[in-house]
Amino acid sequence: MLFCSAFILSMILIPAPVLCTINLPSGVENPMPVRFPELLTAPAPSWLSEGMRATYSVMASSSDTEHGESLDYGSGDAGNGLSQLDVVALDIGRAAILNLPYAPDAQGAMRQLSGGGSDTPVGCGDFWCSPDVLANIPDQAVDGLTVLRLPYAVEDKTYQAIRFDFNSDAVQIALIYDLDTGVLLYHTFDYGSFNTNDQSRILSSWSKHAIYKFINLRQIELPWKDGIMPSSFSSGQSMSYQGQTSIQVQGAAPVVTYMTLNVDVLSAQERFADLKTDTYDQSTGSTSTGSAVSGVAQLMGSWIPQGAASSLSPGVIDSDPYTGMQVSLVKNDEDGAIFEKTNQKDFRELFAYDQSGVLVEAYYEYNPDVVTSAGFGSVKVIDLQLVK
């Protein structure tokens, strides 16, 4: 049994994040700048830098039947995974954040799921709030908000923290921040299971619940420190990728379906771009729309700085101790550069960039993708190439 299905994490962790909206690691919009608008103009914490990564453990669940105070989750889904948030760029008071969720698969390795991106002010990002502002917020209990200072332990370290509980008819959100750094230490949300009218807890068919706990903050050592974004990522530009998905089950003919990915540049700063993506999958007959960011301090993004890889030699760039993901430069010549990201067991992706730094091909391989009850494994390959 999988510890956390792709359905759970795609549904709960990253529910259609919106650019220029300050989200939480779950993808839920952060209520902090609404209650405390001074966060929107606050300075960045001293530790905030490009390439910084925050890792959170995730426990998530959903319910598909209605129950009373016993909180019997019935036949709903539950699971656990990880969420990682990378600061891929800082530019003129803005921070571009990439949020990628991961779930363990049947082979015990972590699989990357669909994520999203945020473009936020530096004083209040997806996993931090300005410690200067937090220090001046008094303890209180008013208008559906409770604020309380308390010690909070993460493994063997105890933080002096501040907790915010937001309650409404539709959702409960709890946030705990470290008062010293402003880093988010704990986050939970509970949709559709709390009714403030009679203080009863009722799970409904659309209830969603998740708990995020801080694990680590680490700096990714990028092989480049600066660079210029390719001109094709200026505001208003668009790119189109076409390709296919192939699923090969042992002993059967492969099933091949058509896929397209359109990328629109909504806005471009000097160090990052806000993107809108539209993905058409022939196998489902549907088009999904998402938001993304791509920045100068990003591995496996939509672009790399011009000339960034020209002086690099093939080799490992980063190994993540929590997801097991390893990023390497596997090829670098006059045609461009190819990077690989792999969990070193059953998943890898290859991103090829031309000399200008634009992503020209994305290849994903899941081997095995799933294993049937009869013991037959399937291999899933997605290959997309730039056509304009």
N, C-alpha and C positions, 0 to 999 in steps of 0.2 A: 504493500500500500504506500502511495506517495504521502509524504508528510504534508505537502501543500500543493494542491493542484494549480495548474496554470489558470484555470477558471477563477479560483478563489483570489489569487493575487492580482490578476488583471482586473477583476471586478472590484476588489476592495482596496488594494494598495494605491493604484493610480487611476482614479475615476475621472478621466478626461481632463487633465490639468490644463489650465488656461494661462497663456503667457501674460506677463505683466500683472498677474494675480499672485499674491504671496500665499503659497501653499505650505502644507506641513508634509513630513515624509510620507504620509498616507495619500497625498494628493488632495486631501480636504483643504478648503480655503482656511487660512489662519485668521481667527477672529481678533488676534492681538492688535494689529494696526487700526482696526475699527474702533476698539475701546480706547486705545492709546495712540492717537495719530502722530504724536511726537516721534514715534519710531520711524516714520516715513522720512524724516529729515535728520535722523540721528547719525553720528559718525560710525564707521565700521569698527568692530572690535579689533584690538591690536593684533590678534593672532590670525585674522582673516587674510588669506592669500590665495592666489591662483594655484590650482593643483591640490588644494586641501580636500580630503575625503572623510566623510562621516559615515560610520557603519552602525546600523540598528538591527537588532533581532526583532522578528515580527511574529505575533500570534494572531491569527485571523479566523473569523467564523461567520457563517450566515445561517439563518433559519428559514425553513419553508413552511412551518406550521405555527399556529398561534397558541401560546401557552400563557399561564398566569404567573404568579409570584415565584413559583418553584424554579423558573428559568430553565425549564426542560427544553433543550434545543432540538428535540425530536430528530428528524432525519436531515437536518441541515448539515452543511459542509464545514470542516474545520481543518486547520493546518498551520504550519510555521515556515518561516523562511528568513531572508535577509533583505534589507533595503540599503543601498549605498547612494550617497549624494555627493557629487563632485562640484567644486567651484571651478568652472571651466573658463571663466573670464571675469575680470573686474575692470570697469570702464566708466569713468566720469560719474561716480556715485551709484552705479548699478552693478549688480552681481548676476551672472548667468549660472544657473544651477542645473545640472543633469541628474535626474533621479532614476536609478535602475533597480528594479526588484529581482530577487533570485529565489528559486525554490529547489529543494532537493528532488532528484529523480530516483527511479527504481534501482539505479546502479550506485546510489549513494553520492553522486556528484551534484554540483550545483548547476542549474540551468538558468540562463538569463532570460527574463520575460520582457514584455513590452513596458517601456518606461515613458518618461516625459521630461519636459524642461520648464524652467521658470526664469523670468527676468524680474528681479526684485531690487529694492533699494538696499544699500549696504548695511543700513541700520536694523533691518529685519528681514532675514532670509528664511529659507525653508527649514533650517535647523539651528537658528540662533536669533536672539534679540539683543539689542545694544545693552550691555551691562550698566551703562550710565543711566539709561531710562529705567531699567528694572529696579535699580537701587532706590529710585524716588517714588515707586508705586507703593502706597500704603496697604497694609492688610485691610481687607474689607469684605463685606457680604451684602451686595446690593444689586438689584435689577438682573437677577440670573447669573451673577458673577460672584465667586468667592475667591479671595486671594489670601494665601497663608504662607508664611516663612517656616521652613522646616529643614532638618538635616535629611539628606537622601544618599543612600549608599549604592554604589555601583561596584560589585565585587568587593575588593578590599579597601576601596577609597570612599570616604564620606564627604559629600559636598554640602556646603551651605547653600540652600536652594530656595526658590520661590515657586509656589504652585498656584495655577489658575484653573478654576473649574467653571466652565460655561454650560449652563443648562437652559434648554428650551423645550417646547413641545415635540420638536422633531429630532433633536440631537443632543447628546452630552459630549463635551470635549474636555479632556483634562490635559494640562501641560505643566511640566516641571522643568525649570531652567536653572542652571548653575549661576549664582549671583556674581561670581568672580569673572567668568568668561562669557556668560550669556548663552552657552551651548545648551541645546535642548537635550535633557536627560531622559525624559519619559513623555510619552504621548499616547492617549487612548481616545477613541471615539466610538460612539454607540448610536447608530441611526435607527430610528423607528421603534425603539424598545423602552422609551422613557416618556411618561406622560406627567407633566408637572401639574395638571389640574387636580388629580387625586393622589399623586405621589405613588402610583402603582406602576410596576414594570411589566410591560406586555410585549412579547415578541410577536412580530407579524411576518407575513410572507416576504417582506422586503427588508427585514432587519439585517444590518451589517455591523460587525464589531471587530475591532483590532486593537492590539497593544504593541507599542513600539518602545524598545528599551535601548538606550545608548550603549554601544560597545567600545568604540574607539574613534579617535580622530588622528589621521596620519597624513603626512605630506607625500604626494606622489612626485618622484624625481623625474621630471620630463627631460627628454634628450634635447629639447630646445627651450629657450627662455623667452623668446620674443618672435616676432615675425609679422608678415603682412598677409591679410586675408585676400584670397583670390578675387579678382574683379567681378567674376560671375556671381558673387554673393552680395552684390550691391542691392539696395532696396528695390523691390519690384521685379527682380529677376526670377526665373523659374527654371527647373531642370526636370527631365523626365527619364525614368529608368524603366526598362522592360526586361522581362525574363520569365522564368517558370519555376514551379515547384514540382519536384519528382519524388514520389514515394515508392520505394522498392521493398516489397515483402518477400522474404525468402521463399523461393519456389513459385513465384507468380510474376507476371509481367508488370513493369513499372506503370504507375498511374501519373500522368503528366498534366498539369493544369497551368494556365497562363496567369501572369501577375504583372501589374504595373504599379509604379510608385512615382507620384508627382510631388515635387518639393517647391514650395513658393517661399521666397524671402520676404517676410513681412516688414522687417526693418533690419538695418545693419549699422552697428557701431564700428569703432575702429578695431575692436578685439573680439567681437562676437556678433552672431546674427540670430534673430528670432525667425523660426521657420514654421510653416504649416505643411503637413504631409497628408496626402490622400492616397490610400492603398486599395487597389482593386484586386480581389482574389476570385478567380473564375470558379474555384471549388465551392465557394459559398455564394457566389453571385452578388456579393455586396461590396460596398466601398466604405472604408473606415477612415475617419479624419482624426488627426492628432496634432499636437504641438511639440516642438523640439527647439533646442538651442544647440549651437555649435560654436565653440570658442577656441581661442589660441592655446589654452592649456588643457586640451582634450586628446585622449587617445581613442582611436576608432570612431572618429567623428566624420562629418560630411566634408571636411577639408582639413588640411594641415598647412601651416605657413609656407609660403613660397620659398623653396630652397632649404627647408628645414631638414630634410633627410639626405641632402646631397653629400654631406661629410660623414654620415653615419655608417657604421659597419653592422652587418647582420648580427643579431644577438638578442637576449632577453632585456626588455626595458623595465617591466614591472611584474611582480608576482604578489597577488593579494593573499594575505594569510587567512582570510575568512571565507572567501568564495572559492579559493583555489584557482582563480583565473590568472592566466599568465599571458602577457602581451609581449610580442617579439617583432622585430624587424626581420623579415625572412628574405627579402630581395630588395636591392637598390642598384639601379643602373640608369642608362640614358633615357629609358622609357618612363621611369618613375620609381615608386616605392610600393612594396606590398607588406602589410602588417597582418599578424595573426593574433587572435585572441582565443584561448582554449582553456577548458577546465581540466585538460590533461587526461580525460577519460573517454568521454563520449560526445563532446561538442566542440566545434571550432568554427570561427568565422575568419574570412580573409577579406581585407579591404585594400583595393589597389588605387593608387593616386597617380595622376599624371604629373608632369614637371611643374605645372602651375599650382599644384596642391589640391586639385579638385578630385573628389571620389569618382572613379569611372567604373568600378565594379565592386559588388558586394556578394560574397559567397558564404552560405551557411550550411553546415553539415551536422546532422544529428545521427550518430551511429553507435548503438541502435537508438531509434526514436522511441519505439515502444516494443515490448515483448508480449506476444499473445499467450493465452493460457496453455496453448499447445507447445510453447517454447520457441516459436518462430519470431525472429526479430525483423524490424523494418528499418530501413535507412531513408532519412528524409534530407533532401538537398534543395536549397533555394539559391538561385543564381540570378542576379539583376545587373544589367549593364546600362550605362549612360547612353542615351540616344540623342539628346539635345541639351 
